[in-house]
Amino acid sequence: GKFSKSRGVGVFGDMAKDTGIPADIWRFYLLYLRPEGQDSAFSWSDLMLKNNSELLNNLGNFINRAGMFVCKFFGGTVPSMVLTSDDKRLLARITLELRQYHQLLEKVRWVA
């Protein structure tokens, strides 16, 4: 049924914590399932399915491919990076943006 805090129907923050499921898995699933203008439906089986098929399989495949690439082209060792001045400027800009993003999240303030 539909979630209803007043009727106690649903999984809420304190209940989610008590499941023992790591917060990052909840974050992934809730972002994956986020509504685009309508209500979302939650089910335990869908949480398990999305975690296994979308998160674990895709992430595992990505990590495996990256490892195979490093082994095939770089002898199993990630080469040292040499940053250009453009790279450093980009990283500085990204760092500033991330700091602002984190500050806004801490204030629970949305920017349009």
N, C-alpha and C positions, 0 to 999 in steps of 0.2 A: 504494500500500500504506500500511499504518499507519506513522506516524513511529516511528523507533527510533534513539535517540542511539547506542546501542552498535553498531548495524548501519550507521550513517551514512545512514539513510533519513530525509529531511525537509529542511526549510529551517530553519536555526538562526540565532541572532543574528548571528554573524560572517558567515554566508553571505548573510543578508538585507541586511546593510550593503553587501556587495560587489556586489549587484545594481544599485545606483545608484537604486533606488526610494526616494523620500524617506520618512523615518521616519513622517511624519504619515499617509501612505497606508497603511503597514503598521499603524499604530495604528487607523485607521478600520476596515480590513478585519478585523483580529483582534477588535476589539470587536463588529463586525457579526456575525462568525461564532462568537463565543464560545459554548462549549457550555453547555447548560442541564441537564446531568446525564448526558450521553453524550459520546462522542468526537466531534470535528469532523473533517470531511474537507477537505483543502486541495487546490486545483488552481490552476495558473497561469491557466488560462482563466477560472475563477471569480473570481480576484483581479482580472483585467482587466475582466470583466463588471460586478462590483460597483463597482469604481472608476469605470467609465464611466457605468453606469446609475444607481446609487444616489448616489454622491458627486458626480460632475461634473454630471450632468443636474439632479439635485435642487438642488444648491447654485447652479448657474447659473440655474435657474428662479427660485429665491428671490431672488437678487441682481437679476435682471432685473425681477421684480415690485416689489421695494423701490424700484429706480430709477425705474420707471414711476410708482409711487405718489408719490414725491417730486416728480417732474416735473409730474404732473397736479394735485396739491393744494398744492404749496409752491413752484411756479415754479422747480423744479430746484435749490433750495437747502434744505438741512436747517436748520430753524429752531433758534435757540438754546434751550437747556433752562433752565427756571426751576425749581429744586428747592425743594420745600416742606420744612418741618422733618421731616415724616413720611418724605419721600424720603431725607433725609440720615440719619435714624436707621436706615432700612432698609439703605442703602448701608454704613453703619458696621457693622451686624450681619453683612452679607454679607462684608465685608472680614475681619472676625474669623473667620468660618467658613472662608473660603478660606485664611487663614493657618494655621489648625489643620489643615485638610485637607492643605496642602502639607507641613507639619511631619510629619504622620503618613506621608505618601508617602515623604518622605526617610528616615524610620526603618523603612520597609517594615513597617508595623504596621497591622493591620486592626482596625477597631472594629465591633462587632456592634450 
